[in-house]
Amino acid sequence: MKIGIIGAGNIGGNLTRRLTALGHHVSVANSRGPHTLTALAEETGATPVPVEEAARDAEVVVVTIPLKAIPDLPSGVLDGAADGVAVIDTNNYYPRQRDGRIAAIEDEGLTESRWTERHLGHPVIKAFNGTYAQDILERPRPAGAPDRMALPVAGDDEAAKAGVRSLIDELGFDTVDAGGIDESWRQQPGTPVYGLRSGVEDVTNALAEAEPERTAEFKG
């Protein structure tokens, strides 16, 4: 599968490592340019590209950059992607720690991923936002293993969501359908499922126990 990854930080870098190891063709981009990705490319066999080319022919695109940087992505960044491309959004809103106050999220009540969709002009699937980056490397387990972790996955495009869940299964994790993007607050920072290392039953229960009000730590 052709996969584009925009962002080569902890999550993006480790997804690059795992996905290339599984045999996928990965193009990876960051804000500093392909020349800064030489070491990752040599380690993994991924192709470093400018951000504008990351989605070219991709069946899956992972957007894993700070939320505040989403509006700075090039216009039409998803142009050239394969028909039916699934766009994975791993982002979280950290107003105090990183992003500053975003009025549309605070005042209009948009989820992070709905806000991201508006800027990208394309539906997204929210996944990996509460996953520890090192777990992507260290916690994969075969299907049926009693200690296999489950990840919540939210999105409105059912076909894209199914494709993302299949890819996560290939990576060695179970998934739980967390509803549509307007329900993705259930996995935002400060909720019971955020950072939860557990299986399907616990993740399902944690999603059900979530409250939509953001905790003080994650409010602007």
PyMOL CGO cylinders between C-alpha atoms (Angstrom):
from pymol import cmd
from pymol.cgo import CYLINDER

trace = [
    CYLINDER, 0.00, 0.00, 0.00, 1.16, 3.54, -0.73, 0.3, 1, 1, 1, 1, 1, 1,
    CYLINDER, 1.16, 3.54, -0.73, 1.12, 5.62, 2.45, 0.3, 1, 1, 1, 1, 1, 1,
    CYLINDER, 1.12, 5.62, 2.45, 2.03, 9.26, 2.94, 0.3, 1, 1, 1, 1, 1, 1,
    CYLINDER, 2.03, 9.26, 2.94, 3.05, 10.57, 6.35, 0.3, 1, 1, 1, 1, 1, 1,
    CYLINDER, 3.05, 10.57, 6.35, 3.06, 14.30, 7.04, 0.3, 1, 1, 1, 1, 1, 1,
    CYLINDER, 3.06, 14.30, 7.04, 5.06, 14.82, 10.21, 0.3, 1, 1, 1, 1, 1, 1,
    CYLINDER, 5.06, 14.82, 10.21, 8.13, 12.91, 11.33, 0.3, 1, 1, 1, 1, 1, 1,
    CYLINDER, 8.13, 12.91, 11.33, 8.00, 13.40, 15.07, 0.3, 1, 1, 1, 1, 1, 1,
    CYLINDER, 8.00, 13.40, 15.07, 7.52, 10.60, 17.59, 0.3, 1, 1, 1, 1, 1, 1,
    CYLINDER, 7.52, 10.60, 17.59, 4.26, 9.21, 16.16, 0.3, 1, 1, 1, 1, 1, 1,
    CYLINDER, 4.26, 9.21, 16.16, 5.09, 9.87, 12.51, 0.3, 1, 1, 1, 1, 1, 1,
    CYLINDER, 5.09, 9.87, 12.51, 8.59, 8.46, 12.83, 0.3, 1, 1, 1, 1, 1, 1,
    CYLINDER, 8.59, 8.46, 12.83, 7.48, 5.28, 14.55, 0.3, 1, 1, 1, 1, 1, 1,
    CYLINDER, 7.48, 5.28, 14.55, 4.62, 4.73, 12.11, 0.3, 1, 1, 1, 1, 1, 1,
    CYLINDER, 4.62, 4.73, 12.11, 7.17, 5.11, 9.33, 0.3, 1, 1, 1, 1, 1, 1,
    CYLINDER, 7.17, 5.11, 9.33, 9.31, 2.44, 10.97, 0.3, 1, 1, 1, 1, 1, 1,
    CYLINDER, 9.31, 2.44, 10.97, 6.48, -0.04, 11.44, 0.3, 1, 1, 1, 1, 1, 1,
    CYLINDER, 6.48, -0.04, 11.44, 4.70, 0.50, 8.13, 0.3, 1, 1, 1, 1, 1, 1,
    CYLINDER, 4.70, 0.50, 8.13, 7.87, 0.14, 6.06, 0.3, 1, 1, 1, 1, 1, 1,
    CYLINDER, 7.87, 0.14, 6.06, 8.75, -3.00, 8.02, 0.3, 1, 1, 1, 1, 1, 1,
    CYLINDER, 8.75, -3.00, 8.02, 5.35, -4.41, 7.03, 0.3, 1, 1, 1, 1, 1, 1,
    CYLINDER, 5.35, -4.41, 7.03, 6.19, -3.82, 3.37, 0.3, 1, 1, 1, 1, 1, 1,
    CYLINDER, 6.19, -3.82, 3.37, 4.21, -0.65, 2.68, 0.3, 1, 1, 1, 1, 1, 1,
    CYLINDER, 4.21, -0.65, 2.68, 5.62, 2.07, 0.43, 0.3, 1, 1, 1, 1, 1, 1,
    CYLINDER, 5.62, 2.07, 0.43, 5.93, 5.12, 2.68, 0.3, 1, 1, 1, 1, 1, 1,
    CYLINDER, 5.93, 5.12, 2.68, 6.61, 8.71, 1.68, 0.3, 1, 1, 1, 1, 1, 1,
    CYLINDER, 6.61, 8.71, 1.68, 7.40, 10.93, 4.66, 0.3, 1, 1, 1, 1, 1, 1,
    CYLINDER, 7.40, 10.93, 4.66, 7.53, 14.71, 4.90, 0.3, 1, 1, 1, 1, 1, 1,
    CYLINDER, 7.53, 14.71, 4.90, 8.09, 17.35, 7.53, 0.3, 1, 1, 1, 1, 1, 1,
    CYLINDER, 8.09, 17.35, 7.53, 8.16, 21.14, 7.73, 0.3, 1, 1, 1, 1, 1, 1,
    CYLINDER, 8.16, 21.14, 7.73, 11.95, 21.32, 7.53, 0.3, 1, 1, 1, 1, 1, 1,
    CYLINDER, 11.95, 21.32, 7.53, 12.38, 19.59, 4.20, 0.3, 1, 1, 1, 1, 1, 1,
    CYLINDER, 12.38, 19.59, 4.20, 13.42, 16.16, 2.86, 0.3, 1, 1, 1, 1, 1, 1,
    CYLINDER, 13.42, 16.16, 2.86, 17.11, 16.77, 3.55, 0.3, 1, 1, 1, 1, 1, 1,
    CYLINDER, 17.11, 16.77, 3.55, 16.38, 16.54, 7.29, 0.3, 1, 1, 1, 1, 1, 1,
    CYLINDER, 16.38, 16.54, 7.29, 14.88, 13.05, 6.91, 0.3, 1, 1, 1, 1, 1, 1,
    CYLINDER, 14.88, 13.05, 6.91, 17.96, 11.31, 5.52, 0.3, 1, 1, 1, 1, 1, 1,
    CYLINDER, 17.96, 11.31, 5.52, 18.61, 9.27, 8.66, 0.3, 1, 1, 1, 1, 1, 1,
    CYLINDER, 18.61, 9.27, 8.66, 14.99, 8.07, 8.90, 0.3, 1, 1, 1, 1, 1, 1,
    CYLINDER, 14.99, 8.07, 8.90, 15.01, 7.20, 5.20, 0.3, 1, 1, 1, 1, 1, 1,
    CYLINDER, 15.01, 7.20, 5.20, 18.25, 5.22, 5.52, 0.3, 1, 1, 1, 1, 1, 1,
    CYLINDER, 18.25, 5.22, 5.52, 16.90, 3.39, 8.55, 0.3, 1, 1, 1, 1, 1, 1,
    CYLINDER, 16.90, 3.39, 8.55, 13.53, 2.48, 7.08, 0.3, 1, 1, 1, 1, 1, 1,
    CYLINDER, 13.53, 2.48, 7.08, 13.66, 2.70, 3.30, 0.3, 1, 1, 1, 1, 1, 1,
    CYLINDER, 13.66, 2.70, 3.30, 10.94, 5.36, 3.30, 0.3, 1, 1, 1, 1, 1, 1,
    CYLINDER, 10.94, 5.36, 3.30, 11.09, 8.09, 0.68, 0.3, 1, 1, 1, 1, 1, 1,
    CYLINDER, 11.09, 8.09, 0.68, 11.58, 11.63, 2.01, 0.3, 1, 1, 1, 1, 1, 1,
    CYLINDER, 11.58, 11.63, 2.01, 9.53, 14.15, 0.04, 0.3, 1, 1, 1, 1, 1, 1,
    CYLINDER, 9.53, 14.15, 0.04, 8.35, 17.76, 0.29, 0.3, 1, 1, 1, 1, 1, 1,
    CYLINDER, 8.35, 17.76, 0.29, 5.03, 18.17, 2.10, 0.3, 1, 1, 1, 1, 1, 1,
    CYLINDER, 5.03, 18.17, 2.10, 3.35, 19.00, -1.21, 0.3, 1, 1, 1, 1, 1, 1,
    CYLINDER, 3.35, 19.00, -1.21, 4.21, 15.53, -2.54, 0.3, 1, 1, 1, 1, 1, 1,
    CYLINDER, 4.21, 15.53, -2.54, 3.47, 13.40, 0.52, 0.3, 1, 1, 1, 1, 1, 1,
    CYLINDER, 3.47, 13.40, 0.52, -0.04, 12.46, -0.58, 0.3, 1, 1, 1, 1, 1, 1,
    CYLINDER, -0.04, 12.46, -0.58, 0.76, 11.70, -4.21, 0.3, 1, 1, 1, 1, 1, 1,
    CYLINDER, 0.76, 11.70, -4.21, -0.94, 8.40, -5.18, 0.3, 1, 1, 1, 1, 1, 1,
    CYLINDER, -0.94, 8.40, -5.18, -1.35, 7.56, -1.48, 0.3, 1, 1, 1, 1, 1, 1,
    CYLINDER, -1.35, 7.56, -1.48, -4.19, 5.30, -0.34, 0.3, 1, 1, 1, 1, 1, 1,
    CYLINDER, -4.19, 5.30, -0.34, -3.64, 6.43, 3.25, 0.3, 1, 1, 1, 1, 1, 1,
    CYLINDER, -3.64, 6.43, 3.25, -2.28, 9.76, 4.45, 0.3, 1, 1, 1, 1, 1, 1,
    CYLINDER, -2.28, 9.76, 4.45, -1.32, 10.29, 8.09, 0.3, 1, 1, 1, 1, 1, 1,
    CYLINDER, -1.32, 10.29, 8.09, -1.35, 13.89, 9.32, 0.3, 1, 1, 1, 1, 1, 1,
    CYLINDER, -1.35, 13.89, 9.32, 0.65, 14.00, 12.52, 0.3, 1, 1, 1, 1, 1, 1,
    CYLINDER, 0.65, 14.00, 12.52, 1.83, 17.55, 13.12, 0.3, 1, 1, 1, 1, 1, 1,
    CYLINDER, 1.83, 17.55, 13.12, 1.02, 20.04, 15.89, 0.3, 1, 1, 1, 1, 1, 1,
    CYLINDER, 1.02, 20.04, 15.89, -2.60, 21.15, 15.63, 0.3, 1, 1, 1, 1, 1, 1,
    CYLINDER, -2.60, 21.15, 15.63, -1.61, 24.80, 15.38, 0.3, 1, 1, 1, 1, 1, 1,
    CYLINDER, -1.61, 24.80, 15.38, 0.37, 23.98, 12.21, 0.3, 1, 1, 1, 1, 1, 1,
    CYLINDER, 0.37, 23.98, 12.21, -2.60, 22.53, 10.31, 0.3, 1, 1, 1, 1, 1, 1,
    CYLINDER, -2.60, 22.53, 10.31, -3.61, 25.90, 8.74, 0.3, 1, 1, 1, 1, 1, 1,
    CYLINDER, -3.61, 25.90, 8.74, -0.03, 26.32, 7.49, 0.3, 1, 1, 1, 1, 1, 1,
    CYLINDER, -0.03, 26.32, 7.49, -0.13, 23.17, 5.35, 0.3, 1, 1, 1, 1, 1, 1,
    CYLINDER, -0.13, 23.17, 5.35, 0.06, 23.96, 1.61, 0.3, 1, 1, 1, 1, 1, 1,
    CYLINDER, 0.06, 23.96, 1.61, -3.27, 24.49, -0.13, 0.3, 1, 1, 1, 1, 1, 1,
    CYLINDER, -3.27, 24.49, -0.13, -4.34, 21.30, -1.86, 0.3, 1, 1, 1, 1, 1, 1,
    CYLINDER, -4.34, 21.30, -1.86, -1.93, 19.19, 0.18, 0.3, 1, 1, 1, 1, 1, 1,
    CYLINDER, -1.93, 19.19, 0.18, -4.11, 16.14, -0.50, 0.3, 1, 1, 1, 1, 1, 1,
    CYLINDER, -4.11, 16.14, -0.50, -4.32, 16.76, -4.25, 0.3, 1, 1, 1, 1, 1, 1,
    CYLINDER, -4.32, 16.76, -4.25, -2.97, 13.80, -6.17, 0.3, 1, 1, 1, 1, 1, 1,
    CYLINDER, -2.97, 13.80, -6.17, -3.93, 11.23, -3.55, 0.3, 1, 1, 1, 1, 1, 1,
    CYLINDER, -3.93, 11.23, -3.55, -5.61, 8.02, -4.69, 0.3, 1, 1, 1, 1, 1, 1,
    CYLINDER, -5.61, 8.02, -4.69, -9.38, 7.99, -5.05, 0.3, 1, 1, 1, 1, 1, 1,
    CYLINDER, -9.38, 7.99, -5.05, -10.99, 7.23, -1.72, 0.3, 1, 1, 1, 1, 1, 1,
    CYLINDER, -10.99, 7.23, -1.72, -7.86, 8.11, 0.26, 0.3, 1, 1, 1, 1, 1, 1,
    CYLINDER, -7.86, 8.11, 0.26, -8.21, 7.65, 4.02, 0.3, 1, 1, 1, 1, 1, 1,
    CYLINDER, -8.21, 7.65, 4.02, -6.72, 10.55, 5.98, 0.3, 1, 1, 1, 1, 1, 1,
    CYLINDER, -6.72, 10.55, 5.98, -5.68, 9.70, 9.54, 0.3, 1, 1, 1, 1, 1, 1,
    CYLINDER, -5.68, 9.70, 9.54, -5.61, 12.58, 12.00, 0.3, 1, 1, 1, 1, 1, 1,
    CYLINDER, -5.61, 12.58, 12.00, -3.50, 11.86, 15.11, 0.3, 1, 1, 1, 1, 1, 1,
    CYLINDER, -3.50, 11.86, 15.11, -3.73, 15.36, 16.54, 0.3, 1, 1, 1, 1, 1, 1,
    CYLINDER, -3.73, 15.36, 16.54, -4.79, 16.76, 19.90, 0.3, 1, 1, 1, 1, 1, 1,
    CYLINDER, -4.79, 16.76, 19.90, -5.59, 20.26, 21.07, 0.3, 1, 1, 1, 1, 1, 1,
    CYLINDER, -5.59, 20.26, 21.07, -3.07, 21.43, 23.66, 0.3, 1, 1, 1, 1, 1, 1,
    CYLINDER, -3.07, 21.43, 23.66, -3.94, 25.12, 24.16, 0.3, 1, 1, 1, 1, 1, 1,
    CYLINDER, -3.94, 25.12, 24.16, -1.76, 25.71, 27.21, 0.3, 1, 1, 1, 1, 1, 1,
    CYLINDER, -1.76, 25.71, 27.21, 1.10, 23.45, 26.31, 0.3, 1, 1, 1, 1, 1, 1,
    CYLINDER, 1.10, 23.45, 26.31, 1.56, 24.20, 22.60, 0.3, 1, 1, 1, 1, 1, 1,
    CYLINDER, 1.56, 24.20, 22.60, -1.26, 25.39, 20.35, 0.3, 1, 1, 1, 1, 1, 1,
    CYLINDER, -1.26, 25.39, 20.35, -2.63, 28.54, 21.92, 0.3, 1, 1, 1, 1, 1, 1,
    CYLINDER, -2.63, 28.54, 21.92, -6.35, 29.20, 22.06, 0.3, 1, 1, 1, 1, 1, 1,
    CYLINDER, -6.35, 29.20, 22.06, -8.34, 28.17, 18.96, 0.3, 1, 1, 1, 1, 1, 1,
    CYLINDER, -8.34, 28.17, 18.96, -11.70, 29.94, 19.03, 0.3, 1, 1, 1, 1, 1, 1,
    CYLINDER, -11.70, 29.94, 19.03, -13.55, 27.49, 16.78, 0.3, 1, 1, 1, 1, 1, 1,
    CYLINDER, -13.55, 27.49, 16.78, -12.72, 24.67, 19.18, 0.3, 1, 1, 1, 1, 1, 1,
    CYLINDER, -12.72, 24.67, 19.18, -13.30, 26.61, 22.39, 0.3, 1, 1, 1, 1, 1, 1,
    CYLINDER, -13.30, 26.61, 22.39, -16.30, 28.74, 21.39, 0.3, 1, 1, 1, 1, 1, 1,
    CYLINDER, -16.30, 28.74, 21.39, -18.03, 26.76, 18.64, 0.3, 1, 1, 1, 1, 1, 1,
    CYLINDER, -18.03, 26.76, 18.64, -17.41, 23.42, 20.30, 0.3, 1, 1, 1, 1, 1, 1,
    CYLINDER, -17.41, 23.42, 20.30, -15.78, 21.81, 17.28, 0.3, 1, 1, 1, 1, 1, 1,
    CYLINDER, -15.78, 21.81, 17.28, -13.79, 18.68, 17.92, 0.3, 1, 1, 1, 1, 1, 1,
    CYLINDER, -13.79, 18.68, 17.92, -10.13, 18.90, 16.97, 0.3, 1, 1, 1, 1, 1, 1,
    CYLINDER, -10.13, 18.90, 16.97, -10.70, 16.59, 14.04, 0.3, 1, 1, 1, 1, 1, 1,
    CYLINDER, -10.70, 16.59, 14.04, -13.71, 18.50, 12.72, 0.3, 1, 1, 1, 1, 1, 1,
    CYLINDER, -13.71, 18.50, 12.72, -11.59, 21.64, 12.83, 0.3, 1, 1, 1, 1, 1, 1,
    CYLINDER, -11.59, 21.64, 12.83, -8.82, 19.79, 11.01, 0.3, 1, 1, 1, 1, 1, 1,
    CYLINDER, -8.82, 19.79, 11.01, -11.28, 18.58, 8.35, 0.3, 1, 1, 1, 1, 1, 1,
    CYLINDER, -11.28, 18.58, 8.35, -12.31, 22.15, 7.63, 0.3, 1, 1, 1, 1, 1, 1,
    CYLINDER, -12.31, 22.15, 7.63, -8.73, 23.13, 6.94, 0.3, 1, 1, 1, 1, 1, 1,
    CYLINDER, -8.73, 23.13, 6.94, -7.86, 20.05, 4.90, 0.3, 1, 1, 1, 1, 1, 1,
    CYLINDER, -7.86, 20.05, 4.90, -11.11, 20.06, 2.94, 0.3, 1, 1, 1, 1, 1, 1,
    CYLINDER, -11.11, 20.06, 2.94, -11.35, 16.30, 3.37, 0.3, 1, 1, 1, 1, 1, 1,
    CYLINDER, -11.35, 16.30, 3.37, -12.88, 13.91, 5.92, 0.3, 1, 1, 1, 1, 1, 1,
    CYLINDER, -12.88, 13.91, 5.92, -10.48, 12.47, 8.45, 0.3, 1, 1, 1, 1, 1, 1,
    CYLINDER, -10.48, 12.47, 8.45, -10.29, 9.39, 10.64, 0.3, 1, 1, 1, 1, 1, 1,
    CYLINDER, -10.29, 9.39, 10.64, -9.10, 10.11, 14.17, 0.3, 1, 1, 1, 1, 1, 1,
    CYLINDER, -9.10, 10.11, 14.17, -6.68, 7.49, 15.48, 0.3, 1, 1, 1, 1, 1, 1,
    CYLINDER, -6.68, 7.49, 15.48, -3.42, 7.21, 17.44, 0.3, 1, 1, 1, 1, 1, 1,
    CYLINDER, -3.42, 7.21, 17.44, -4.10, 10.51, 19.25, 0.3, 1, 1, 1, 1, 1, 1,
    CYLINDER, -4.10, 10.51, 19.25, -3.94, 8.87, 22.69, 0.3, 1, 1, 1, 1, 1, 1,
    CYLINDER, -3.94, 8.87, 22.69, -1.29, 6.31, 21.82, 0.3, 1, 1, 1, 1, 1, 1,
    CYLINDER, -1.29, 6.31, 21.82, 2.20, 6.47, 23.31, 0.3, 1, 1, 1, 1, 1, 1,
    CYLINDER, 2.20, 6.47, 23.31, 4.64, 6.63, 20.42, 0.3, 1, 1, 1, 1, 1, 1,
    CYLINDER, 4.64, 6.63, 20.42, 6.90, 3.94, 21.86, 0.3, 1, 1, 1, 1, 1, 1,
    CYLINDER, 6.90, 3.94, 21.86, 3.96, 1.55, 22.10, 0.3, 1, 1, 1, 1, 1, 1,
    CYLINDER, 3.96, 1.55, 22.10, 3.75, 1.56, 18.29, 0.3, 1, 1, 1, 1, 1, 1,
    CYLINDER, 3.75, 1.56, 18.29, 7.14, -0.15, 18.32, 0.3, 1, 1, 1, 1, 1, 1,
    CYLINDER, 7.14, -0.15, 18.32, 6.95, -2.17, 21.52, 0.3, 1, 1, 1, 1, 1, 1,
    CYLINDER, 6.95, -2.17, 21.52, 3.33, -3.19, 22.08, 0.3, 1, 1, 1, 1, 1, 1,
    CYLINDER, 3.33, -3.19, 22.08, 2.11, -4.89, 18.88, 0.3, 1, 1, 1, 1, 1, 1,
    CYLINDER, 2.11, -4.89, 18.88, 0.60, -8.30, 19.56, 0.3, 1, 1, 1, 1, 1, 1,
    CYLINDER, 0.60, -8.30, 19.56, -0.91, -10.99, 17.30, 0.3, 1, 1, 1, 1, 1, 1,
    CYLINDER, -0.91, -10.99, 17.30, -4.68, -11.13, 16.95, 0.3, 1, 1, 1, 1, 1, 1,
    CYLINDER, -4.68, -11.13, 16.95, -6.25, -12.86, 19.91, 0.3, 1, 1, 1, 1, 1, 1,
    CYLINDER, -6.25, -12.86, 19.91, -3.38, -12.24, 22.31, 0.3, 1, 1, 1, 1, 1, 1,
    CYLINDER, -3.38, -12.24, 22.31, -4.76, -11.55, 25.80, 0.3, 1, 1, 1, 1, 1, 1,
    CYLINDER, -4.76, -11.55, 25.80, -2.60, -8.45, 26.25, 0.3, 1, 1, 1, 1, 1, 1,
    CYLINDER, -2.60, -8.45, 26.25, -3.34, -6.94, 22.83, 0.3, 1, 1, 1, 1, 1, 1,
    CYLINDER, -3.34, -6.94, 22.83, -4.06, -3.22, 23.13, 0.3, 1, 1, 1, 1, 1, 1,
    CYLINDER, -4.06, -3.22, 23.13, -7.10, -1.62, 21.50, 0.3, 1, 1, 1, 1, 1, 1,
    CYLINDER, -7.10, -1.62, 21.50, -7.18, 1.86, 19.97, 0.3, 1, 1, 1, 1, 1, 1,
    CYLINDER, -7.18, 1.86, 19.97, -10.30, 4.01, 19.51, 0.3, 1, 1, 1, 1, 1, 1,
    CYLINDER, -10.30, 4.01, 19.51, -11.00, 5.06, 15.92, 0.3, 1, 1, 1, 1, 1, 1,
    CYLINDER, -11.00, 5.06, 15.92, -13.54, 7.77, 15.01, 0.3, 1, 1, 1, 1, 1, 1,
    CYLINDER, -13.54, 7.77, 15.01, -14.74, 9.00, 11.63, 0.3, 1, 1, 1, 1, 1, 1,
    CYLINDER, -14.74, 9.00, 11.63, -17.73, 9.64, 9.41, 0.3, 1, 1, 1, 1, 1, 1,
    CYLINDER, -17.73, 9.64, 9.41, -16.52, 7.83, 6.28, 0.3, 1, 1, 1, 1, 1, 1,
    CYLINDER, -16.52, 7.83, 6.28, -17.31, 4.20, 7.07, 0.3, 1, 1, 1, 1, 1, 1,
    CYLINDER, -17.31, 4.20, 7.07, -15.23, 2.80, 4.21, 0.3, 1, 1, 1, 1, 1, 1,
    CYLINDER, -15.23, 2.80, 4.21, -12.19, 4.86, 5.19, 0.3, 1, 1, 1, 1, 1, 1,
    CYLINDER, -12.19, 4.86, 5.19, -12.69, 3.94, 8.84, 0.3, 1, 1, 1, 1, 1, 1,
    CYLINDER, -12.69, 3.94, 8.84, -12.80, 0.24, 7.97, 0.3, 1, 1, 1, 1, 1, 1,
    CYLINDER, -12.80, 0.24, 7.97, -9.58, 0.60, 6.00, 0.3, 1, 1, 1, 1, 1, 1,
    CYLINDER, -9.58, 0.60, 6.00, -7.83, 2.37, 8.86, 0.3, 1, 1, 1, 1, 1, 1,
    CYLINDER, -7.83, 2.37, 8.86, -9.01, -0.25, 11.35, 0.3, 1, 1, 1, 1, 1, 1,
    CYLINDER, -9.01, -0.25, 11.35, -7.65, -2.98, 9.08, 0.3, 1, 1, 1, 1, 1, 1,
    CYLINDER, -7.65, -2.98, 9.08, -4.30, -1.20, 8.88, 0.3, 1, 1, 1, 1, 1, 1,
    CYLINDER, -4.30, -1.20, 8.88, -4.16, -0.85, 12.68, 0.3, 1, 1, 1, 1, 1, 1,
    CYLINDER, -4.16, -0.85, 12.68, -4.92, -4.56, 13.00, 0.3, 1, 1, 1, 1, 1, 1,
    CYLINDER, -4.92, -4.56, 13.00, -2.00, -5.23, 10.68, 0.3, 1, 1, 1, 1, 1, 1,
    CYLINDER, -2.00, -5.23, 10.68, 0.16, -3.09, 12.97, 0.3, 1, 1, 1, 1, 1, 1,
    CYLINDER, 0.16, -3.09, 12.97, -0.73, -5.38, 15.85, 0.3, 1, 1, 1, 1, 1, 1,
    CYLINDER, -0.73, -5.38, 15.85, -3.55, -3.63, 17.70, 0.3, 1, 1, 1, 1, 1, 1,
    CYLINDER, -3.55, -3.63, 17.70, -7.29, -4.12, 18.10, 0.3, 1, 1, 1, 1, 1, 1,
    CYLINDER, -7.29, -4.12, 18.10, -9.66, -1.23, 17.46, 0.3, 1, 1, 1, 1, 1, 1,
    CYLINDER, -9.66, -1.23, 17.46, -12.94, 0.09, 18.84, 0.3, 1, 1, 1, 1, 1, 1,
    CYLINDER, -12.94, 0.09, 18.84, -15.32, 2.13, 16.70, 0.3, 1, 1, 1, 1, 1, 1,
    CYLINDER, -15.32, 2.13, 16.70, -15.58, 5.43, 18.59, 0.3, 1, 1, 1, 1, 1, 1,
    CYLINDER, -15.58, 5.43, 18.59, -18.35, 6.88, 16.41, 0.3, 1, 1, 1, 1, 1, 1,
    CYLINDER, -18.35, 6.88, 16.41, -18.28, 9.84, 14.09, 0.3, 1, 1, 1, 1, 1, 1,
    CYLINDER, -18.28, 9.84, 14.09, -15.99, 12.85, 14.15, 0.3, 1, 1, 1, 1, 1, 1,
    CYLINDER, -15.99, 12.85, 14.15, -18.48, 14.85, 16.21, 0.3, 1, 1, 1, 1, 1, 1,
    CYLINDER, -18.48, 14.85, 16.21, -18.16, 12.10, 18.84, 0.3, 1, 1, 1, 1, 1, 1,
    CYLINDER, -18.16, 12.10, 18.84, -14.37, 12.12, 18.78, 0.3, 1, 1, 1, 1, 1, 1,
    CYLINDER, -14.37, 12.12, 18.78, -14.30, 14.29, 21.92, 0.3, 1, 1, 1, 1, 1, 1,
    CYLINDER, -14.30, 14.29, 21.92, -14.62, 10.94, 23.68, 0.3, 1, 1, 1, 1, 1, 1,
    CYLINDER, -14.62, 10.94, 23.68, -10.93, 10.33, 22.96, 0.3, 1, 1, 1, 1, 1, 1,
    CYLINDER, -10.93, 10.33, 22.96, -9.62, 13.88, 23.47, 0.3, 1, 1, 1, 1, 1, 1,
    CYLINDER, -9.62, 13.88, 23.47, -6.98, 14.66, 26.13, 0.3, 1, 1, 1, 1, 1, 1,
    CYLINDER, -6.98, 14.66, 26.13, -8.26, 14.31, 29.66, 0.3, 1, 1, 1, 1, 1, 1,
    CYLINDER, -8.26, 14.31, 29.66, -10.82, 11.58, 28.89, 0.3, 1, 1, 1, 1, 1, 1,
    CYLINDER, -10.82, 11.58, 28.89, -10.67, 8.06, 30.35, 0.3, 1, 1, 1, 1, 1, 1,
    CYLINDER, -10.67, 8.06, 30.35, -9.50, 6.49, 27.09, 0.3, 1, 1, 1, 1, 1, 1,
    CYLINDER, -9.50, 6.49, 27.09, -6.70, 8.99, 26.46, 0.3, 1, 1, 1, 1, 1, 1,
    CYLINDER, -6.70, 8.99, 26.46, -3.43, 7.12, 27.00, 0.3, 1, 1, 1, 1, 1, 1,
    CYLINDER, -3.43, 7.12, 27.00, -5.24, 3.96, 28.08, 0.3, 1, 1, 1, 1, 1, 1,
    CYLINDER, -5.24, 3.96, 28.08, -3.20, 0.81, 27.53, 0.3, 1, 1, 1, 1, 1, 1,
    CYLINDER, -3.20, 0.81, 27.53, -5.87, -1.88, 27.58, 0.3, 1, 1, 1, 1, 1, 1,
    CYLINDER, -5.87, -1.88, 27.58, -8.08, -4.14, 25.51, 0.3, 1, 1, 1, 1, 1, 1,
    CYLINDER, -8.08, -4.14, 25.51, -11.37, -3.81, 23.68, 0.3, 1, 1, 1, 1, 1, 1,
    CYLINDER, -11.37, -3.81, 23.68, -13.65, -4.07, 26.69, 0.3, 1, 1, 1, 1, 1, 1,
    CYLINDER, -13.65, -4.07, 26.69, -11.83, -1.44, 28.74, 0.3, 1, 1, 1, 1, 1, 1,
    CYLINDER, -11.83, -1.44, 28.74, -11.53, 0.93, 25.80, 0.3, 1, 1, 1, 1, 1, 1,
    CYLINDER, -11.53, 0.93, 25.80, -15.23, 0.54, 25.00, 0.3, 1, 1, 1, 1, 1, 1,
    CYLINDER, -15.23, 0.54, 25.00, -16.14, 1.30, 28.61, 0.3, 1, 1, 1, 1, 1, 1,
    CYLINDER, -16.14, 1.30, 28.61, -13.78, 4.27, 28.77, 0.3, 1, 1, 1, 1, 1, 1,
    CYLINDER, -13.78, 4.27, 28.77, -15.35, 5.81, 25.66, 0.3, 1, 1, 1, 1, 1, 1,
    CYLINDER, -15.35, 5.81, 25.66, -18.80, 5.42, 27.22, 0.3, 1, 1, 1, 1, 1, 1,
    CYLINDER, -18.80, 5.42, 27.22, -17.68, 7.10, 30.45, 0.3, 1, 1, 1, 1, 1, 1,
    CYLINDER, -17.68, 7.10, 30.45, -16.24, 10.20, 28.73, 0.3, 1, 1, 1, 1, 1, 1,
    CYLINDER, -16.24, 10.20, 28.73, -17.64, 13.67, 29.37, 0.3, 1, 1, 1, 1, 1, 1,
    CYLINDER, -17.64, 13.67, 29.37, -17.64, 16.32, 26.61, 0.3, 1, 1, 1, 1, 1, 1,
    CYLINDER, -17.64, 16.32, 26.61, -16.43, 19.15, 28.85, 0.3, 1, 1, 1, 1, 1, 1,
    CYLINDER, -16.43, 19.15, 28.85, -12.70, 19.66, 28.47, 0.3, 1, 1, 1, 1, 1, 1,
    CYLINDER, -12.70, 19.66, 28.47, -10.71, 19.40, 31.66, 0.3, 1, 1, 1, 1, 1, 1,
    CYLINDER, -10.71, 19.40, 31.66, -9.08, 22.61, 32.89, 0.3, 1, 1, 1, 1, 1, 1,
    CYLINDER, -9.08, 22.61, 32.89, -5.61, 21.44, 31.82, 0.3, 1, 1, 1, 1, 1, 1,
    CYLINDER, -5.61, 21.44, 31.82, -6.76, 21.23, 28.21, 0.3, 1, 1, 1, 1, 1, 1,
    CYLINDER, -6.76, 21.23, 28.21, -8.83, 24.43, 27.95, 0.3, 1, 1, 1, 1, 1, 1,
    CYLINDER, -8.83, 24.43, 27.95, -7.46, 27.68, 26.57, 0.3, 1, 1, 1, 1, 1, 1,
]
cmd.load_cgo(trace, "trace")
